[in-house]
Amino acid sequence: MFSLIQAAGWPIWFLIVASFVAVALIVERFLSLKRDKILPPSLLDEVLSLHRNRQISMDLLRKLSASSPLGRVLASGLRHEAGGRELMKEAMEETGRAVAHELERYLSAIGTIASAAPLMGLFGTVIGMIEIFGSQAPSGTDPQALAHGISVALYNTAFGILIAIPTLISYRHFRARVDALLVEMEQQSLRLVDTVMSARR
C-alpha cells in the first residue's frame, strides 16, 4: 500500500483525505436516514388514537417531539390545534422545513467530494505531466523520472475516478431517500390535520 502511495506521489494525499471524509459522511447518513428512525411505522396511528381518547398533554407532546423527526412535526401541529386548520398546517410546514434541513445535513459535502475528486485526480495528472517534462534534459531522458511522472499521472487519475463514482452514487441515493421521506412526512401531517379537524366538527 505504501509503495502505491509512493508511486502516486504527494498529490494522492488530497485524495486519500477526501476518501476518508467521504466514507465517514456516507456511513453517518446511512445510519441517520433509516426510515424507521425518521418515520416510526405506527406513530401516526398512536397519536390519532391518543387524540381520540383526549389524552394529548403538554408532557406527551414534549416526548412526541423528542421521539423522531415525524413526531416533531406532528407535535408542532397538535400544539396549534386550537388555531384551526391553517395555523396547524403553517406550524407543521415551518417545523418540516427545519426537519428537512437536518435530513439534508452533509449531503452537500458528499456531493462536493463527488465533484471535486476527479478534479483532484486531474491535478495529480498535471503534476505527473510536469514531472515527465522535467525528466527531459539535453543529455537525454531520465527513465526513472519519466516512469515516476507517468505513475503519478495515472494513479491520481484512477484514484480520483474511483472515489467519485461511489460518492456520487451515494449522494444521489441519499438525495432521493430524503425527498421520499419528506413527501411521506407531508402526507402523514395532512392526514393528522384532516382527522383532527373532522373530529372537531
Residue pairs with C-beta under 8 A, 6 or more apart in sequence:
4 155
5 12
5 13
5 16
7 148
7 151
7 152
7 155
8 124
8 151
8 152
8 155
8 156
8 159
9 124
9 127
9 128
9 131
9 148
9 151
9 152
9 155
9 156
10 127
11 120
11 123
11 124
11 127
11 152
11 156
12 124
12 155
12 156
12 159
14 120
14 123
14 124
15 117
15 120
15 121
15 124
15 156
15 159
15 160
15 163
18 113
18 116
18 117
18 120
18 163
19 117
19 163
21 109
21 113
22 110
22 113
22 114
22 117
22 163
22 166
22 167
22 170
25 106
25 109
25 110
25 113
26 110
26 167
26 170
28 106
29 106
29 107
29 110
29 170
29 174
32 105
33 103
33 174
33 177
33 178
33 181
35 181
37 68
38 68
38 69
38 70
38 103
38 181
38 185
39 68
39 69
39 70
39 181
39 184
39 185
39 188
40 67
40 68
40 70
40 71
43 67
43 68
43 70
43 71
43 74
44 70
44 74
44 188
44 191
44 192
47 64
47 74
47 78
47 192
48 192
48 195
50 56
50 60
51 78
51 195
51 196
51 199
52 199
56 78
61 75
61 78
61 79
62 75
64 71
64 72
64 74
64 75
64 78
65 71
65 72
65 75
65 76
66 72
69 99
69 102
69 103
69 185
70 185
70 188
72 95
72 99
73 92
73 95
73 96
73 99
73 185
73 189
74 92
74 188
74 189
74 192
76 91
76 92
76 94
76 95
77 88
77 89
77 91
77 92
77 189
77 192
77 193
77 196
78 88
78 192
78 196
79 91
80 87
80 88
80 90
80 91
81 88
81 196
84 197
85 193
85 197
88 193
88 196
88 197
89 189
89 190
89 193
92 189
92 192
92 193
96 182
96 185
96 186
96 189
99 182
99 185
100 178
100 182
103 178
103 181
103 182
104 178
107 171
107 174
107 175
107 178
110 167
110 170
110 171
110 174
111 168
111 171
113 163
113 167
114 164
114 167
114 168
114 170
114 171
115 164
117 160
117 161
117 163
117 164
117 167
118 160
118 161
118 164
119 160
120 156
120 160
121 156
121 157
121 158
121 159
121 160
121 161
121 163
121 164
122 156
122 157
122 160
123 156
124 152
124 153
124 155
124 156
124 157
124 159
124 160
125 152
125 153
125 154
125 156
125 157
127 152
127 153
127 156
128 149
128 150
128 151
128 152
128 153
128 154
128 156
129 149
129 153
130 149
131 145
131 148
131 149
131 152
132 145
132 146
132 149
132 150
132 153
133 149
134 145
134 149
135 141
135 142
135 145
135 146
135 149
